[in-house]
Amino acid sequence: MIRAELAVAAIALIASGAVASAQAQTQTASVEPTIWDHNGSVVYLVANGQSREFHYQKPRAGMLEVGARPGSLLFRGEIDNGQYSGTAYIFSPHCGQIPFQVKGPILDDDERITLTGQAPRLGRNCRAYDSSTSNLEFRRLKPNDGAQSQEQFTAVKAPRVEEPKSEVPSTAGSELASTPTAQPPATSQGASVYVAGKGKYCKETAVRGYLDCFYASLDACEKSNKSANTRCVPNPNSGT
């Protein structure tokens, strides 16, 4: 009798463990992208565990002119306690995609997201000479509003960075509202450098003075960017 009770208890324990494992996998699994409006552009949000990414799906005309394309990365970061934090990108036809740090809350029952950060201002040589406070607002589209956009997910292209062109004065294009504020950070050598991410190692971008720092080790950075032949360097803010 005792053996039978122990066997039943063991079966129940195994079953409960399987259910808990299945629930954990469901919580961390990727979900279908959702459709959002960003100042007239249609973007989609990819959620995978704590990770969050906004990509353009149908950039408005003004964003197409400065280099945004279907699939272009607009934001990469994570969510924690109802707050987004990570790296956003502005676009320039001359300088490509320029990263900067942003953070902000989820509002209106997960229907609106507002991110704020210091966006760089670029000179004709693609070097930052100033920065400004920029706000990115995302409003979730209702199923009917996003139905047409959902049909085009299969046609979305991979993100691309525009290559710098001839030396013509450029103004970084974005869908951000800006007002002048603080100066950009500077390295010990006096050159302005913008750092996106908190990893110990960074990859150099197409824009001089901008680093994408999302790598825990030099090896991880080099492996991830081997095909692009991109140079990896220590994060100047990590003290590595």
C-alpha positions in Angstrom: 0.0 0.0 0.0 2.8 2.4 1.0 4.7 1.5 -2.2 1.6 2.3 -4.3 1.1 5.7 -2.6 4.8 6.5 -3.2 4.4 5.6 -6.9 1.4 7.8 -7.3 3.2 10.7 -5.6 6.2 10.2 -7.9 4.0 10.3 -11.0 2.3 13.4 -9.8 5.6 15.1 -9.1 6.9 14.2 -12.6 3.7 15.5 -14.2 3.8 18.8 -12.3 7.5 19.2 -13.3 6.6 18.7 -16.9 3.8 21.3 -16.7 6.2 23.8 -15.1 8.8 23.2 -17.8 6.2 23.7 -20.5 5.0 26.9 -19.0 8.6 28.2 -18.7 9.3 27.4 -22.3 6.0 29.2 -23.3 7.0 32.3 -21.4 10.5 32.6 -22.9 9.5 31.6 -26.5 9.2 34.2 -29.2 5.8 35.5 -30.0 4.3 36.8 -33.2 5.5 40.4 -34.0 3.0 43.1 -33.3 2.4 46.2 -35.4 2.9 49.7 -34.2 2.7 53.3 -35.6 5.8 55.5 -35.2 5.1 59.0 -36.5 3.4 57.8 -39.7 5.8 54.9 -40.2 4.6 51.3 -39.6 7.0 49.3 -37.5 6.9 45.9 -36.0 8.0 44.7 -32.5 9.8 41.4 -32.1 9.7 40.1 -28.5 11.8 37.1 -27.4 12.0 36.6 -23.6 13.3 39.9 -22.2 14.7 41.0 -25.6 12.8 43.6 -27.7 13.4 45.0 -31.2 11.6 47.5 -33.3 12.1 47.2 -37.1 10.6 49.4 -39.9 8.0 47.7 -42.0 6.7 50.6 -44.0 8.8 53.7 -43.5 7.2 57.0 -44.3 8.5 58.9 -47.3 10.7 61.2 -45.2 12.5 58.2 -43.6 13.0 56.4 -47.0 14.8 59.6 -48.2 17.3 59.4 -45.4 18.0 55.7 -45.7 15.4 53.7 -43.7 14.2 50.6 -45.5 11.7 47.8 -44.7 13.5 45.7 -42.1 15.8 48.4 -40.9 16.5 48.2 -37.2 15.1 51.1 -35.2 15.6 49.9 -31.6 17.2 47.0 -29.9 17.1 46.4 -26.1 15.3 44.7 -23.3 12.3 45.1 -21.0 12.5 45.1 -17.2 9.7 46.0 -14.8 7.6 47.7 -17.5 10.6 49.8 -18.7 12.4 49.6 -22.1 16.1 50.3 -22.3 18.6 49.9 -25.1 19.9 51.4 -28.3 17.9 53.4 -30.9 19.1 54.5 -34.3 18.6 57.7 -36.3 19.3 57.7 -40.1 21.5 59.9 -42.3 21.9 59.5 -46.1 25.5 60.5 -45.7 26.5 58.9 -42.4 24.2 55.8 -42.2 22.6 54.6 -39.0 23.7 56.4 -35.8 23.1 54.7 -32.4 22.3 56.3 -29.1 21.0 55.1 -25.8 17.3 55.4 -24.9 14.9 54.2 -22.2 11.3 54.7 -21.2 8.1 53.2 -19.9 5.2 51.1 -21.3 2.0 53.2 -21.1 -1.8 52.8 -21.6 -2.0 49.1 -20.8 0.8 48.1 -23.3 -0.7 50.3 -26.0 2.0 53.0 -26.1 5.8 53.1 -25.5 7.8 56.3 -25.1 11.6 56.2 -25.2 13.9 59.1 -24.5 17.6 59.6 -25.1 20.4 62.0 -26.2 20.7 61.9 -30.0 23.9 63.1 -31.5 24.1 66.0 -34.0 26.5 65.3 -36.9 28.8 67.6 -38.9 29.8 67.2 -42.5 32.5 64.7 -41.5 30.0 62.5 -39.6 31.5 63.5 -36.3 29.2 64.6 -33.5 29.5 68.2 -32.4 26.4 68.3 -30.1 23.5 66.3 -28.8 19.8 66.8 -28.2 17.0 65.2 -26.2 14.9 63.0 -28.5 11.7 61.2 -27.9 10.4 58.1 -29.7 6.8 57.3 -29.4 5.2 54.0 -30.5 1.4 53.4 -30.6 0.1 49.9 -31.0 -2.2 49.4 -34.0 -5.5 47.6 -33.7 -5.9 44.3 -35.6 -7.9 46.0 -38.4 -5.4 48.8 -38.7 -2.5 46.4 -39.0 -4.1 43.7 -41.1 -2.7 45.0 -44.4 0.8 45.4 -42.8 0.7 41.9 -41.4 0.4 40.4 -44.9 3.8 41.9 -45.9 5.9 40.3 -43.2 7.2 37.7 -45.6 8.5 40.5 -47.8 10.4 42.4 -45.1 14.1 42.7 -45.9 17.0 42.3 -43.6 18.3 45.5 -41.9 20.9 47.4 -43.8 23.3 50.3 -43.0 23.7 52.9 -45.7 27.3 53.4 -46.8 28.8 56.9 -46.4 28.6 58.8 -49.7 30.5 61.8 -51.0 31.5 64.7 -48.7 28.3 66.6 -48.8 26.9 68.3 -45.6 24.2 66.0 -44.1 21.5 66.3 -41.5 20.7 63.1 -39.6 17.1 62.1 -40.4 14.8 60.5 -37.9 11.3 60.6 -36.5 12.5 62.2 -33.3 11.5 65.5 -31.7 14.6 67.2 -30.5 15.7 70.2 -28.4 19.4 71.2 -27.9 21.0 70.0 -24.7 24.3 68.5 -23.4 27.6 68.0 -25.3 28.6 64.5 -26.3 31.0 62.4 -24.2 34.7 62.5 -25.0 37.5 60.0 -24.7 40.8 60.6 -23.0 42.3 61.6 -26.3 39.7 64.3 -26.7 37.8 62.7 -29.6 34.0 62.4 -29.3 32.8 58.8 -29.2 29.2 57.6 -28.8 28.8 54.2 -27.2 25.7 52.1 -27.7 25.3 49.2 -25.3 27.0 48.0 -22.1 29.1 45.1 -23.3 32.8 44.9 -22.6 33.7 44.9 -26.4 32.4 46.9 -29.3 32.3 46.7 -33.1 33.2 49.8 -35.0 30.4 51.1 -37.2 30.4 52.8 -40.6 30.2 56.1 -38.8 33.5 57.3 -37.3 33.2 57.8 -33.5 30.3 55.4 -33.0 30.6 52.0 -31.3 28.0 49.2 -30.9 28.9 47.5 -27.6 26.9 44.3 -27.2 29.6 41.7 -26.7 30.9 40.1 -23.5 34.2 39.1 -25.0 36.5 40.0 -27.9 36.1 36.5 -29.3 32.3 36.9 -29.3 32.6 40.2 -31.1 35.0 38.9 -33.8 32.9 35.7 -34.4 29.7 37.8 -34.8 31.3 40.2 -37.3 33.7 37.9 -39.1 31.9 38.1 -42.4 31.7 41.9 -42.2 35.4 42.3 -41.6 34.6 44.7 -38.8 37.2 45.7 -36.2 36.4 44.9 -32.5 37.6 47.2 -29.7 37.2 47.4 -25.9 34.3 49.5 -24.6 35.9 52.8 -23.6 33.3 53.1 -20.8 33.9 49.7 -19.2 37.5 50.2 -18.1 38.5 47.0 -19.9 
